[in-house]
Amino acid sequence: MSRRSRANGNTFVNNVRGPTSALTSFLNERGIRRANPAPAPAAEAPASPSPDSPDIEQSEEGTAGTSTVTTTTVSERTVRLTRGRRAAVSASTSRSESIDIDGVSDDDDEDEKDGVNLVQLPVSTRPVRSTRSAAASSSNAAASKAKGKAVETESKKRPRKKGDPDSSDDDYVQENAGYPSRSNFSHKRRLPRATNKIEFCSRCRARFTVKAGTTPVVDEDDGGLLCPTCAGDAAPVTPSQPKAKPIKRARRKAQKAEIECQVPSLQDLCISKIASCIEDVEGFGDISSISMDKICKIICRNRSLDTDTLQLFLDARLTDLTLYDCTNITANGLQNIAQFSPLLRSLKLKLCGRINNEVLDFYSEHLTELTSLSLFGPILILEPSYIKFFESVGERLERFELKSSTRFSLKAVTALCESCPNLTHLRLSDCNLMDDNWLAPISNLTQLKSLRIRNPEPDKVTTEAVVKLIQAVGSGLEELELKGIPSLEDPVLLDAIRPCCVRLERLNLMGCEDFTTEGVESLFKGWSLNRGLSYINLEGCVMLKDEAFTAAINHSCDTLERLSIKCMDELTKDALMALNKCENLSILDASWCRAMDDEVMEGLVKVAPKLSKVTVWGDHRLTECCPTRQGLKIVGREGDYIDLRFM
Amino acid sequence: MATQAASDDEYITLESSDKFIFVIHRDVATLSGTIKNMLSSGHFEESRSNFITLRDIKAVILEKVCRYWYYKAKHLNSVTEIPHFEIEPEYALETLMAADFLDT
């Protein structure tokens, strides 16, 4: 029934109910669909089912009524394409189903033009009959039930057709729900006419870009297209199909062996040795502080930092200490830090859930040199202890960082801002008592250079209060982060940041979804007060369009070193080509900017010699053959995660 | 010639920062995640030459690590109690750093 509605030209929705992978749900939620215009080789693509073939309708139910398990034969190509994306399918309890995933399927016309848009994706589903009628629309519920019964009786008489290309179960076929937003979104419509095409290489199965106006090399053997790598490589590649299975099995075996293995890892052995000889610190010899930090990271990664191993890092002359995982250190152990290293100037404790009032009070008394304190997750510390600490540390405190505290309150903030006027770095993230009233005392901190406010409770922090705060402290700020405050609106950009933040170098507006394209554009356009930013993060500002991005690049192209435009999916290729102006760019995150392609990358690689890392998750137009160079790390390229040996 | 190729494949060579050479069995070396990745991808020079230079690891430490690999290979699937692998305290920290790098 829903198949029919699709055939009628309605908008496509994922016609599957039942368990889906986390990625699929995420993409559905965001309204993101596979927009791959690349046609798969026609010979291998499964024939799309005839929309109103009654035979298929009936055979669909197949063995669903019984507990027999059927794995439908899906074409080789399907399996290859979807390998790795699929949740683990247990062959004994699940059935593989083929469903259709259209390419850009906003318009049915496009589907037809594309030739092959149907890529079959096996999804593991469990027959949960009871949910069907609930989810079906009420008008159709009775009818579908009746049909379900009819089909059930039918299925008892008729065994399942083997190799049926369309085995999608009616149970999981859903009525068209439509996407609330972005349902009319189409990359295809926004692309220029003469566009590059992505083709599959007939030899190695890798995807590659065919530039507009050029013709790719044709394989002499089977007439298919060849990617540049294969075209240049005269030696014929033997088809690796028969090899594939043994490799897979061997790998699984190796994994199994790994699990069974009882031999402790060398890291564990070393750490236990260190822990057992901890009293004899001299025995470890002289090690520089950089190595100590590295060792601390390793030990924390193994989750082995506890009261015993902590001793290794404490030294009477120590001035900086960062502990990456304090979960296993008791309150007493944390107190020892102040006891053994009284000269500490900077102390950073991550995951310090066990730190309590007594410990902080002890720090207030004994750490007389402390200028910087970072606490991540201090859930036990109460307001009076904070106030006492701020009063005792007073003007010395330059940097205060607090993350995930439910007890840090307005009184504590007021005490912080009154007692510690020399504060230059203030970072408050995930403090769920935070609201507008906190920002008034903070605006008295005239020395602030870096201000980060992250993830307050929704709607507690408003535009007006933030505008006032930035107008008060903005002139000194070098770094401003307003992350995860989606309620903020354009006045923050236009009335506060633009006129006040003249020294700003790093700006992070991650997840502030209410900023409009016009707002961001007019922030950057002709912003001559500011000489250019070195770091811009607009991650998750999904509604921003080309103009905003181009204005930002035009303003900061000479100074920009790090840029994140993750999830800014409205950007077109024309806008991304503006990246070619950023000669100093070293780190770029362009994940889920799906207009990103080989050509943009090529320009960027040419123009930015310092470029060291580009993150491109979900940029399907970037092929395996995209240009790169030594020293440049490309993370998340689709082709790197599909093992070509299995294709 | 054929035997030469076979033995080339069977053993790999590790060079420490102070130019000591360790020739160890390939299966044993691939107990290290790092070395396994170096050898298996086919994109790296190391996978063709079977020669890996470890610039940050001293010979004493690398020897210890190699001993550990053989120790692990020997007891990998043993059902009886396995003997303790002894690490000298003075090398513990450096061995830890090497083990972290080599994913062992």
Chai-1 contact restraints between the chains, C-beta under 6 A:
chainA,res_idxA,chainB,res_idxB,connection_type,confidence,min_distance_angstrom,max_distance_angstrom,comment,restraint_id
A,C261,B,L76,contact,1.0,0.0,6.0,A-B,restraint_1
A,V263,B,K72,contact,1.0,0.0,6.0,A-B,restraint_2
A,V263,B,H75,contact,1.0,0.0,6.0,A-B,restraint_3
A,L266,B,Y68,contact,1.0,0.0,6.0,A-B,restraint_4
A,L266,B,A99,contact,1.0,0.0,6.0,A-B,restraint_5
A,L266,B,T104,contact,1.0,0.0,6.0,A-B,restraint_6
A,Q267,B,A99,contact,1.0,0.0,6.0,A-B,restraint_7
A,L269,B,F85,contact,1.0,0.0,6.0,A-B,restraint_8
A,L269,B,I87,contact,1.0,0.0,6.0,A-B,restraint_9
A,C270,B,I87,contact,1.0,0.0,6.0,A-B,restraint_10
A,C270,B,A92,contact,1.0,0.0,6.0,A-B,restraint_11
A,C270,B,T95,contact,1.0,0.0,6.0,A-B,restraint_12
A,C270,B,L96,contact,1.0,0.0,6.0,A-B,restraint_13
A,K273,B,I87,contact,1.0,0.0,6.0,A-B,restraint_14
A,K273,B,A92,contact,1.0,0.0,6.0,A-B,restraint_15
A,I274,B,A92,contact,1.0,0.0,6.0,A-B,restraint_16
A,C277,B,P89,contact,1.0,0.0,6.0,A-B,restraint_17
A,G283,B,P89,contact,1.0,0.0,6.0,A-B,restraint_18
A,G283,B,E90,contact,1.0,0.0,6.0,A-B,restraint_19
A,F284,B,L93,contact,1.0,0.0,6.0,A-B,restraint_20
A,G285,B,E90,contact,1.0,0.0,6.0,A-B,restraint_21
A,I295,B,L93,contact,1.0,0.0,6.0,A-B,restraint_22
A,I298,B,D100,contact,1.0,0.0,6.0,A-B,restraint_23
